[in-house]
Amino acid sequence: MKIRIDGNEVEVEKGLKLGDIIKSNGFISVVKRKIDFENIITNLYEIITNKGKMIIIWENNRTLDKWREIYKNFENCNVRWVSNDAIAFGPVYTDFKPVIKDVELKKYDVTISISGMSNEQTHLIFSKRNHSGLYFPPSEGDIMGRIVYGKYLLDILKIGDKIEKISPVIEKRIKSGYLIKADDNYELSEGDEILTKIEILLNYDSPISSEHVYNSLANGFIVTRKTSKFIAYDRKLFNLKKEKIGVREKGVVSVRNSGDNTGAIYIYTQKAPISSEHNIVGRVVRGLELAEIASEGDRIRISIKPEKLDLLGKTQKEASLLLEKLNIRHIRDGNKDDDSIIIECNPSTTIEIYKKGEVICKGLEKKKILKIKLYRDKAPNSVRYFEKITGIDLRKIGVLKLFFKTKDVILFKGDEDLGRSLLPENIPKDIVNPGAIGVTNSVKRFAGMIGIRLTKSNKFGPTAEDFSGTNIIGEVVEGLDVISELEDEIYIMEES
């Protein structure tokens, strides 16, 4: 039998389950079943007269079921009487229980009149203007509905005209359940369309935000929030430049550029208005159904075009081979040897490189790059600060600028304003070992200072502060000996 997977037609054996052909690995999938329609009877009714057609909407829910039983009785009924106020068709028999009262009718209202309190004298009344009349309506209500189409007929229907046919308006609706979140045990059916990923096409107007999207969605989109209009993945940044602002249409992808959720990534399932707090980075070109059906906590595969140019950390030779295939000019700078490691690119973002068609890659000997490990679980806010200062919030390789060094510690420049927000977290208790990376927290005057410990201490942290003012954020795993030669700056890279 034939099915489709992410737009590609595939022939599979009957009886297979989704897990037989696609391994979820923690990601959700959506199955769009072959669409079936069902006919739904609405509360709209088409009335055909010898002069033309009108449509009424039956709005009195208390009488709707009974109307559906007796509406055919009014077929072939003539106009019984016409006045300046209304037109009446009938009579027919009904078992409505009438009441004696005046009925206030607006122009184009529809009611039932049981004339003289006799069930054999039931009439269908169409109001031609606002008026009040003694119509003996059913006890369930005065007004049954109103004319929504063909109102002109009220001016031309006369004695002798008649209703030829009455029929409900039928609406075709997709049967519920045609779009489902499927697990590995879902049994495939002929015509199923399986969606395993959201495909995003980035624009060229928000390069910095796009780089954040590349980095954040490399391992999928985790739904941390969901509303009727969007799903969001909260990937916080300290700050972000404002880039392209626009209407957030259905399918648009944006990144929040300010406020508590700066850095959060949004995929819109319904239109939202323009907001200066959101940078528009692209749109979904396939798989939006995954966003529509996802729940908080779900993880969604993401495919992004154009593909990220992950040049940092590659050798000059590896970069040359990749860029040649993409017809992008590669200019070597710094250490130009084939095996030197790329530490900087100009332009620095993927989108700008594609747009310019060339990139300058600065190389450095591998042994001069500091390999580190960060404690994101133990000190999330301090690590986020460190990522911002070094640039590894957007890039694979960051840089630390030397401030001061002694035989025990080496200090790097931070950001005093951002540092004031660093509350104590992961404070050392006993010993701080060589290679420990720390940040001075807001307890101390020089909050935001970054340091690396060179010698063991049971009193002071990597920034030479006592333990109460020190947040431990990570450790050096390779290249600690490079620091002794440091004069200006050092490049850092997280271990794989």
N, C-alpha and C positions, 0 to 999 in steps of 0.2 A: 504494500500500500504506500501511497505518497503522503508525505508531510513536508512542512517547511520549518527550517531552523534558521532564525535570524535572517530571513529573506531568501534563503537558498533551499531549493527543492531537493528532497532526499527520499530515496526508496528504502523502506524498512519492512521487516517481516511483521505479520499480524501477531498480536499477543505480547509484543515487547513493551516494557515499561520505560519510563523516562530515564531512570537510573541506568538502564542497559546501554544507552547511547550517550548520555551526558552525566558526568559526575558533578554533583552540586558543590562539593568542597566548601560548604557554608554559605554559598550564594543562592538567592532565590531565582526561580524561573516562573514564567507566565505561559499558560497555554490558552491560545485563542481557538476555541472549538469552531468547527464549521458552523457558520451562523444559521440558526433556524429562527423563523418568525412565527409569532402567534397573533391571532386576531383578537383585539380587545374592543369590547362594546363600550363606547363612550357615553356621556350624558348629552351628546349632541344628536339631534334628530332632523332628518331631511324631510320636508313636507312638499310634495309635488302637487300643484294645483293646475287647473286647465289654463291659468294665466301665467304660470311660471313657478319657480322654486324658491322656497325660503328655508332657512335653517334656524332652529331654536335650540337653546341650551336649557336643559331641565335642572334647575338649581335647588329645588326643594327635595332634600334627601329623604324626608319622611314619607313622601309620596312616590319616590322614584321607582321602587319595586312594583308598586301597583300600576303605575303608568306603563311600565314595560309589559305588563300583562294585558292592558286594555287599549294601547295606542292604535292597534290595527282596527279597532271598532270604528275609528273615525275615518277610515278609508271609504270613499264614495259618499261621504256626507256633504250635503249642500250648505251654502251660506243660509243660515236660518233667518238672520236679521242683520242689518247694517244700520249704524247710527253715526253721528259725528264723533262719538266717543270710542266705539269698538265695533268689531265684527265677530259674529258667533257662528260656529259650525256645529251641527248636531241635528237632532238629539240622538244619544245612544244610552244604553243602560250601563251603569256602574254601581258598585256597592260602597262608594264613598259615603261617609256619614256627614251630612251637610249641617251647617250652622247658619243662623240668621244674623247677618251683620253686613255693614257697608264695607266695601273693599276699596282701599286707596291704590290706584294703579298709575304707574308712570307710563309715558309713551313707550310702546314696543314691549311692555310686560305681557306675560301670558298667564292665564288662570283657568281654573275649572269652575263652572257654574252649574249647580244642581237646581234648576229652576223650579220654583214652587215647592222646594223640599222633596221633589219626586225623583227617585233614582233613574226612572226611565227618561227623564228630561235633562240629562247631563250634556253640557255644551263646552266646547273649547273656545275660549275668549282671547282675542288679540286686541290690545289697547292701541287706539290710534292717537291718543293724546293724554296728558295728565288729567285724571278725573276720579270721581268716587261714585260707586254704584252698588246697589243691593243685588249681589250676585250669588248668594247662598254658597259660599266656598266650602271645600272639605274641612273637617275639624283639624286636620293636620297642618293647615296653613292657608294663607291668602294668596300668595304669589307663587306660581309654579316655576317660572323661568322668564326668558325674554328672547326676542328675535335678534339674531346676530348677523343674518344675511337675508337679503330679499325684502327689506323693509318697504321698498317701493310698492309692493303688492297691496299693502293696506289702502292705498289710494285708488286702486283700480278694481278690486274685487267687489262684485255686486251680487244681488239675489240671482240665483241660477248657477253661479259658479260653484265649483266643488273641489274637495280634496281627492286626488286620484290615488295617491300612495304616500305612506309614511314609513320611513325605515331609519334605523339607527346608523350613525356614522361610525364606520369601523376603522380602527387605527391599527396599523401593523407595528408590532414591537418585537425587538430582539428578545428571545427567551432568556430569562435570568439564568446566570451561571455559565454563560458562554465564555466569560473571561475568568480564569481561575489561577490561583497561586498553586503550583503543582510541586509535589515532592517526588522523590525517587521512585515511589510506588505507583505513581499515576500511570494507568494503562493507556497507551496511545491509540488513537482512532484515525481513520481515513480523513484527510483534510485538515488535521490539527496544524496550527502554526505555533511554534515554540519560540519564545523570546527569552534569551539568556543574558542579555546585556543591554544597557543604554548606550547608544552611539551619539556622541557629542561632536559637533563641528564648531570650532572656536572662530571668533572673528579676529580681526587684526587691530582692534582699537583699544584693547585692554591687556597689553603684554605682561604687566607685572601681576595682575590678578590671574591671568591665564597660567603663569608659571606656578602660582600657588595652587591652582586647580590640578595641574600636572602632578605636583608633588603629593597633594592630599589624596588624590583618587587612584594612586598607583596600585593600591590594594583594595580598591572598591569604595563604594559610597555607603556609609553606614547611616541609616535613617535615625537621627537623634531626636528629630521633631517632625510632626506631620500635622497639617491643617487641611481644610477643604481646598486650599489654593496652592500648596507647595509641600515638598519634602525638603528637609534641611539636614546638612551634615555640619555640626559645629566643630570647626577647626580654627581655633582662635589665634589671632595675631595681635601684636600690640598696636600696630597702626598699619594703614594701607592707603596708598595714593588714590585719589579720585581719578577715575578714567571715564569710560563711556557710560553715560546715563541715558536711560530710555524707558519706554513702556515695557513692562514685563509680561509679554504675551504668553499664552499657553505654549509650553515647550522651551521657553527661554531659560538659560542658566545664568545666575548672577552670583556675585560675591559681595557680602556686606563690607563697606569701607569705613564704618565708624560705629561707635556705640559699644555696648557690652559684648555683642556677638560679632565684632570685627573679625573677618576671616571666614565666617560661616558661608557655606556654599548652598545655594538654593536651586531646585528644579521646579518649575511652575507647572501645575496641572490645570490651573485656571488663570485667566488674565488678572493682573494686578496693576495698579497705576504707577506712573513714574515716581521714583524716589531717588533723591540725591544721595542717599545712603547706600545705594546698590550700584555696583559696576556690572554692566552687561558684558559677559565674556563669550557667549555663544548660544547655541540652541540644540535641542535634541532632534536628530534626523531619523532615528528609529528606536523603538523600545520604550516610548513614554508610558505605555501600559504598565510597565514594571513600577514606575513611580506612582501611578494611580492606585495600584493594588497593594503596594508595600505597606507594612506596619512599622511602627517604631521598634528599633532593634534589628530590623532586617538589613542584610548586606547585599548590595547590587553590584554586579560586574559593570565596569565602565570601559568603553573604547573611545579614545579621543583622536580627532583629526584636526590639524596635521599632527603627526606623531611627535612626541617630545624629542628634542635633540639633546640627549644626555651626554654631553661632551666632557664635563668636569670629571676628573678621575680616570679618564681614558688616556692612553698614550697618544702621542702625536701621530703615530702610524695608524692606530685604530681610528682616530678621528678623520684622517685623510681618506681611508677606505670608505667610511660611512658618508662623508660629505661629497665625495666623487659620485657616488650613486645618486645623490639628491641634486647634483649639478649646482652645488654651493661651493664657492671658492674658499679654500682653506689657506690662511696666512699664518705661518708659524712665527712666534715671538718668544723672548726669553730663551730657555733651553730648547733648541730646535731638534734635538736628537730624536730618533724614532721612539726610543723607550722612555723619554721624559714624560712626566705626568702633567696633564693640562689642569692648571689651577685657576685660570681666569679666562673669560671669553668677552670679546667686544664685537657686537652687542652682547649683552648678558642674558637676554631672554630668547627662548625658542622662537616666539612669534616675530621678534625683530630680526633674527637671523634669516628666517624664511623671507621676510619682506625685503631685506637688503640684498640677499643673495650671496653674502660673503661674511666671514667671521675671522677675527684675529684670535688665535689660541696661544696663551702664554704658558710655557712649559717650565717644570721644575723637577730636579732630581727626586726620585721617589723617597729616598732616605731622609729628605729634608721636610717631609710632610708628617705632622703629628697625628697619629691615629688615636681616637678617643672613644669612650663609651659613656653615654648619658643615662642618668637615672630618672627617666620620665615618670615612672610610677611613684618614686619617693619624693621628688621635688618638681612637680609639674609646672608651677608658675615660674620658678627660677630657671628651669631648663628652657622654657619659652622665651624668657628674657635673654638668656645666653644665645639662643638661636637667632633672635633679632639682632643682637649686637654683632655677632660673627657673620651673619648673612646666610646661615644654613637653614633658615626658615624658608628660603626660596632656592637655595643652591646646594649642591652636593658637597662642595668644598668652601669653607669659610676662612676668615682671617682674624687674628687677634693682633692688636696694635700694642707694642710694648710701652709700659708706663714707668716701671721701676723694677730692679731686681737686686736680690741679695743672695748670699749662699744658701739661704733657707727657703725663700719664696721668690716667685716672679709674678709681678702684677701687670695687668693689662687694662687698657682704657675701657670704661663702661659708659653708662648714660645716667647721670645723677637724677634727672627728672623721672625717668622710668624706674630707677632703682628705689625710689621712695615707696613704691607700691609692693616691694618684696617683703612680705611677712616671714617670720621664721618658719622654716620647714627643713626636715632632715638634718637637724643640728647634730654635730659629732658628740659622742659621749665619752670615749676613752682615748683612743689613739687616732691621729691623722697620719696616714702613710705617704711616702713619696709618690708623686703622680696624682694625688687627689686634686680634683678641680672644685673650686668653691666660689661663692658669690657673697659679698657682704650684704646682710639684710638691713631692713629699715630701723633696727634697734640702734645701729651705729651711725656716726656722722657721715662716713663715706659710703653710703649705701649704693650698690650697683657696681662696686669695684670687683673685678674678676681676678682670680689668682690660681696658681698651680704650686702645690707644696713640693719642695725639692728634698727635704729631710723629714724624718719622723718627728712628731711632737705630740705631747699629751696635754698641751695648754693652748696652742694656737692653730688656727685653720690655715687654708691656702692663701688668704689675703692678710695674714698676720694679725687678724682679729681674734679675740677669745672665742670660745665655742658658742656663746650666746648670740654673737653677731655673725655667725657663719652658717651658710646653707651649702651643704655638700651636694653637688649636681652631677658628678661623674668622676672619671679617672682616665689617665693616659694609659693606653695599652701598648703603644709602640712609638718610639722616637723621643723618649724623655731626654736622652743624651743630646739631642739637637738643640735643646733650650740653652745649654751652656754657651753656644756660639751666637745666640740671638742678639741682634743689634737694633732691629726696627720692628719687624712683624714676623708672624709665623702662621703658616697655613695649617688648617686642621681638617680632618675628615673622619666621619664615624666609621667604626669597624663594620665590615659587612655582616 
